[in-house]
């Protein structure tokens, strides 16, 4: 990873995966590159900002339920503390209003191939789609996103995967014939 875009979203699993760096000896060989990329993403977010979140704090609440607010012991936890400390100083355009509508959001894009999109991840897509620049979403270990990358691109949302080979291998094992 060279440089982050000016605005982007980070799926929770990127920070959770970065936390695996605490004990590098326990990381499976095929996952090492993914973990290291996640660490780099999180470090660059903390250093440069640019994170986009929703005004209603649904994304932050998901982070909070999966990461340690103290900022330790892992880099993902440091990310959580950084968000908690700095979120009110984010540029106003990076605090996006999304509107809950049943189990989804009014801002979730309409696309035939997104009708079965994971309900718990719709907040990330709705937030990106509602932002005027449709910022990309960083993803680490949720292989379902690999199958949704093309329909998301069709509606103007790019997904950046920490390690494309790792995630595509997982996807192909889970869905050998596609969705």
Helices and strands as residue ranges (DSSP letters): E 8-10, H 12-18, G 19-26, G 29-31, H 32-48, E 53-54, H 58-66, H 75-86, G 87-89, G 92-94, E 95-96, E 100-101, E 104-105, G 112-114, G 119-121, H 122-130, E 136-139, H 144-154, E 159-161, H 164-174
